[in-house]
């Protein structure tokens, strides 16, 4: 049975594939791809505000402070920040 991390990696790969397909279809049809607002957790991290990122994560997920801090630290590492 696949681990949770393997499932996440597989989903991320699938999303990248789907995004590429959408890009190709948009170019072929001349349809503009709307931009999405940046995730507030990532936005706070990119601004160096870990506390705001943890707070935003808690608000989005309902996770505990400890869970939120761990998730934000993992995201920070994954983003190379």
PABATOR-417631 format. One record per residue (C-alpha): residue number from 0; x, z, y; residue in three letters. Coordinates in Angstrom, 1 decimal. Each point is the difference from the previous one (the first is absolute). Layout:
BEGIN
<roba = NUM, u = X, w = Z, v = Y, gudo = ALA>
...
***
This chain:
BEGIN
<roba = 0, u = 0.0, w = 0.0, v = 0.0, gudo = UNK>
<roba = 1, u = 1.3, w = -0.9, v = 3.5, gudo = UNK>
<roba = 2, u = 1.0, w = 2.7, v = 2.3, gudo = UNK>
<roba = 3, u = -1.7, w = 0.5, v = 3.4, gudo = UNK>
<roba = 4, u = 3.1, w = -1.4, v = 1.7, gudo = UNK>
<roba = 5, u = 0.0, w = -3.1, v = -2.2, gudo = UNK>
<roba = 6, u = -3.7, w = -0.5, v = 0.8, gudo = UNK>
<roba = 7, u = 0.8, w = 0.3, v = 3.7, gudo = UNK>
<roba = 8, u = 2.8, w = -2.5, v = -0.3, gudo = UNK>
<roba = 9, u = -2.2, w = -2.5, v = -1.8, gudo = UNK>
<roba = 10, u = -2.7, w = 0.3, v = 2.6, gudo = UNK>
<roba = 11, u = 2.5, w = -0.5, v = 2.8, gudo = UNK>
<roba = 12, u = 1.3, w = -3.1, v = -1.7, gudo = UNK>
<roba = 13, u = -3.5, w = -1.3, v = -0.4, gudo = UNK>
<roba = 14, u = -0.8, w = 0.7, v = 3.7, gudo = UNK>
<roba = 15, u = 3.2, w = -1.9, v = 1.0, gudo = UNK>
<roba = 16, u = -1.1, w = -3.0, v = -2.2, gudo = UNK>
<roba = 17, u = -3.5, w = 0.0, v = 1.5, gudo = UNK>
<roba = 18, u = 1.3, w = 0.3, v = 3.6, gudo = UNK>
<roba = 19, u = 2.3, w = -3.1, v = -0.7, gudo = UNK>
<roba = 20, u = -3.0, w = -1.9, v = -1.4, gudo = UNK>
<roba = 21, u = -2.1, w = 0.9, v = 3.1, gudo = UNK>
<roba = 22, u = 2.9, w = -1.1, v = 2.3, gudo = UNK>
<roba = 23, u = 0.3, w = -3.4, v = -1.8, gudo = UNK>
<roba = 24, u = -3.8, w = -0.6, v = 0.0, gudo = UNK>
<roba = 25, u = -0.1, w = 1.0, v = 3.7, gudo = UNK>
<roba = 26, u = 2.7, w = -2.5, v = 0.9, gudo = UNK>
<roba = 27, u = -1.6, w = -2.8, v = -2.1, gudo = UNK>
<roba = 28, u = -3.4, w = 0.5, v = 1.7, gudo = UNK>
<roba = 29, u = 1.1, w = 1.0, v = 3.5, gudo = UNK>
<roba = 30, u = -1.7, w = 3.3, v = -0.2, gudo = UNK>
<roba = 31, u = 1.6, w = 2.9, v = 1.9, gudo = UNK>
<roba = 32, u = 0.7, w = 3.2, v = -2.0, gudo = UNK>
<roba = 33, u = -1.2, w = 2.9, v = 2.1, gudo = UNK>
<roba = 34, u = 2.5, w = 2.8, v = 0.5, gudo = UNK>
<roba = 35, u = -0.9, w = 3.5, v = -1.1, gudo = UNK>
<roba = 36, u = 0.8, w = 3.1, v = 2.0, gudo = UNK>
<roba = 37, u = 3.0, w = 1.9, v = -1.2, gudo = UNK>
<roba = 38, u = -0.6, w = 3.0, v = -2.2, gudo = UNK>
<roba = 39, u = 0.2, w = 3.1, v = 2.1, gudo = UNK>
<roba = 40, u = 2.3, w = 1.7, v = -2.5, gudo = UNK>
<roba = 41, u = 2.5, w = -2.8, v = 0.1, gudo = UNK>
<roba = 42, u = -0.3, w = -0.3, v = 3.7, gudo = UNK>
<roba = 43, u = 0.8, w = 3.7, v = 0.5, gudo = UNK>
<roba = 44, u = 2.9, w = -0.2, v = -2.4, gudo = UNK>
<roba = 45, u = 1.5, w = -3.1, v = 1.8, gudo = UNK>
<roba = 46, u = -0.2, w = 2.1, v = 3.3, gudo = UNK>
<roba = 47, u = 1.8, w = 2.8, v = -1.7, gudo = UNK>
<roba = 48, u = -3.0, w = 2.4, v = 0.1, gudo = UNK>
<roba = 49, u = -0.1, w = 1.4, v = -3.5, gudo = UNK>
<roba = 50, u = -2.5, w = 2.7, v = 1.0, gudo = UNK>
<roba = 51, u = -2.5, w = -2.6, v = 1.3, gudo = UNK>
<roba = 52, u = 0.5, w = -2.0, v = -3.2, gudo = UNK>
<roba = 53, u = -0.8, w = 3.0, v = -2.2, gudo = UNK>
<roba = 54, u = -3.1, w = 0.8, v = 2.1, gudo = UNK>
<roba = 55, u = -1.2, w = -3.6, v = -0.2, gudo = UNK>
<roba = 56, u = 0.6, w = 0.0, v = -3.8, gudo = UNK>
<roba = 57, u = -2.0, w = 3.2, v = -0.4, gudo = UNK>
<roba = 58, u = -2.8, w = -1.5, v = 2.1, gudo = UNK>
<roba = 59, u = -0.1, w = -3.2, v = -2.0, gudo = UNK>
<roba = 60, u = 0.2, w = 1.5, v = -3.5, gudo = UNK>
<roba = 61, u = -1.1, w = 3.6, v = 0.2, gudo = UNK>
<roba = 62, u = 3.2, w = 1.1, v = -1.7, gudo = UNK>
<roba = 63, u = 1.5, w = 3.4, v = 0.4, gudo = UNK>
<roba = 64, u = 2.9, w = 0.6, v = 2.5, gudo = UNK>
<roba = 65, u = 2.5, w = 0.1, v = -2.9, gudo = UNK>
<roba = 66, u = -1.3, w = -3.2, v = -1.6, gudo = UNK>
<roba = 67, u = -0.1, w = -1.7, v = 3.4, gudo = UNK>
<roba = 68, u = 3.5, w = 1.0, v = 0.9, gudo = UNK>
<roba = 69, u = 1.3, w = -1.3, v = -3.4, gudo = UNK>
<roba = 70, u = -1.9, w = -3.3, v = 0.3, gudo = UNK>
<roba = 71, u = 1.3, w = -0.6, v = 3.5, gudo = UNK>
<roba = 72, u = 3.6, w = 0.8, v = -0.9, gudo = UNK>
<roba = 73, u = -0.3, w = -2.4, v = -3.0, gudo = UNK>
<roba = 74, u = -1.4, w = -2.7, v = 2.3, gudo = UNK>
<roba = 75, u = 2.7, w = 0.7, v = 2.6, gudo = UNK>
<roba = 76, u = 2.7, w = -0.5, v = -2.7, gudo = UNK>
<roba = 77, u = -1.7, w = -3.1, v = -1.3, gudo = UNK>
<roba = 78, u = -0.1, w = -1.5, v = 3.5, gudo = UNK>
<roba = 79, u = 3.6, w = 0.9, v = 0.5, gudo = UNK>
<roba = 80, u = -0.7, w = 2.1, v = 3.1, gudo = UNK>
***
